[in-house]
Amino acid sequence: MPKTLAEITRDAAELSEPERLKLARILLELSGPEPPDLAGVEEAWETEIQGRLQNLRAGRVKGVPFEEAMSQNEVRPRS
């Protein structure tokens, strides 16, 4: 006879934290569609990053201090 949800929950609560996290990942994988293949995305970002670094090192672009870049991108309330 299969366990009830209450029994499974009680058993899960007795697991160590790493085991509970692993169980949570397994349940999420079982409950949703397959995640998209991100290999192409990661490869595209790596290419973009390398291109930006080459442009910076070659002097084709100028860096902006972090604080300045962040202040330019602040979300401002609409008036």
Secondary structure by P-SEA (a helix, b strand, c coil): ccccaaaaaaaaaaccaaaaaaaaaaaaaacccccccaaaaaaaaaaaaaaaaaaaaaccbbbbcaaaaaaaacccccc
